[in-house]
């Protein structure tokens, strides 16, 4: 039972930390350009393959 005194605040604080991180990325507009991400994945200009 004593372990719950430690685990419950730790789990709640980790959950709040994750929520704050998510809200921070939303404010920084990290999820705005979904079309650009789709095209950058398939773009060959940034290919790291060695040249022949």
N, C-alpha and C positions, 0 to 999 in steps of 0.2 A: 504494500500500500504506500510505503514511503517513496517508492520510485515514481509513482504518479505525480507527486508533488514537484518532481523535476521534469518529467516528460511532458506534462500538459503545458506548462509555460514555454518550454522549448518548442513544441510543435505549433503553438499559437504564434510565437514570435517568428518562426520560419514561414508560416503562412502569411503573416503580415509583411514580412520582407519580400516574399514573392509577389504579393499584391502591389506593394510600392514599386517594385521593379517593373511590373507590367504597366502600371499607370505612368511611370517615367518614360517608358518606350512609346506609349500612346501619345504623350505630350510632345515627344521629340519627333513625331511623324515617321516612325520606323515602318509602319505598315501601309503607307499611302500609295506607293508605286508598285502595285502588283503586276501591271502590264510590263513595266520595265524589267522587273525581275524575270519574268517569263522569257523575254527576248535576250537578256544577258546570259542566261544559262546556255542557250544554243548559239551564241555568237562565237565565231572562230577567230576573231581578232585577238582575243586574250588567251589563246590556247598555249599551254606551257610545254607542248610536245617539242622535241628537238627538231631542228630543221634538217632536211636531207641535203 
